[in-house]
Amino acid sequence: MIDNDNCLRAFKLVSGGNKESHMEVVDWNYAIATLVIRFVGIFVVLGILQAIMQITGRIFAHIDLQKKSAEETNGATNLSGTITEDQAAAVGMALYLYDKKHY
């Protein structure tokens, strides 16, 4: 039969001391405060990153708008990239036949 004295003696042998000396006290105020600070800090950092991304997005949109307006004022309309329906159908058929032949 195992009683509390035997358990306490076994604990002292294994741990090298008494039961009360090895129990740690948790400072819950410190633990909760650090968790709250970290939680709030994450959202502050994410908010800063979002603001930076919005600012850079507006800058790039403004630069693109300037480029488009400069092209329109110079009259440089690029029609070399447009093809007709017949040309698109011919390209599609050529790609289909190439794919069918090689794979």
C-alpha positions in Angstrom: 0.0 0.0 0.0 1.3 3.4 -1.0 0.7 6.3 1.4 1.5 10.0 1.1 4.8 9.7 3.2 6.2 7.2 0.7 5.2 9.4 -2.2 6.8 12.4 -0.6 10.0 10.4 0.2 10.1 9.2 -3.5 9.7 12.8 -4.7 12.5 14.0 -2.5 14.8 11.3 -3.8 14.0 12.0 -7.5 13.9 15.8 -7.3 16.5 16.4 -4.6 14.4 18.6 -2.4 11.0 19.1 -0.8 7.8 19.5 -2.7 7.2 23.2 -1.8 10.6 24.4 -2.9 10.2 23.3 -6.5 6.8 24.8 -7.2 7.0 28.0 -9.2 4.7 30.9 -8.7 3.3 32.4 -12.0 3.0 36.2 -12.0 -0.3 36.4 -13.9 -0.2 40.2 -14.1 3.1 40.1 -16.0 1.9 37.2 -18.2 -1.3 38.9 -19.2 0.4 42.3 -19.7 3.0 40.9 -22.0 0.3 39.0 -24.0 -1.7 42.2 -24.4 1.3 44.2 -25.4 2.3 41.7 -28.0 -1.3 41.4 -29.3 -1.6 45.2 -29.6 1.9 45.4 -31.1 1.0 43.0 -33.9 -1.9 45.1 -35.0 0.1 48.3 -34.8 2.7 46.8 -37.0 0.1 45.5 -39.4 -1.6 48.9 -39.5 1.8 50.6 -40.3 2.4 48.1 -43.1 -1.1 48.7 -44.5 -0.6 52.4 -44.5 2.8 52.0 -46.3 1.2 49.7 -48.9 -1.6 52.2 -49.6 0.8 55.1 -49.9 3.1 53.3 -52.3 0.0 52.1 -54.3 -1.2 55.6 -54.7 2.3 56.7 -55.8 2.5 54.0 -58.4 -1.0 54.7 -59.7 -0.1 58.4 -60.0 3.1 57.4 -62.0 1.1 55.2 -64.3 -1.5 57.9 -64.8 1.3 60.3 -65.8 2.7 57.8 -68.3 -0.7 57.3 -69.9 -1.4 61.0 -70.2 2.1 61.6 -71.7 1.5 58.9 -74.3 -1.9 60.3 -75.2 -0.6 63.9 -75.5 2.2 62.7 -77.8 -0.2 60.8 -80.0 1.7 57.6 -79.6 -1.1 55.0 -79.9 0.4 51.6 -80.3 -1.7 49.5 -82.7 1.0 47.0 -83.4 -0.2 44.7 -80.6 -3.8 44.4 -81.9 -4.8 41.6 -84.3 -8.0 40.8 -86.1 -10.4 37.9 -85.4 -9.1 36.0 -88.4 -5.5 36.4 -87.3 -6.4 35.3 -83.8 -8.1 32.2 -85.1 -5.1 31.4 -87.3 -2.7 31.7 -84.4 -5.0 29.5 -82.2 -5.2 26.8 -85.0 -1.4 26.9 -85.4 -0.9 26.4 -81.7 -3.4 23.6 -81.6 -1.8 21.8 -84.5 1.7 22.3 -83.0 0.6 20.9 -79.7 -1.2 18.0 -81.3 1.9 17.1 -83.4 4.5 17.4 -80.6 2.6 16.0 -77.6 
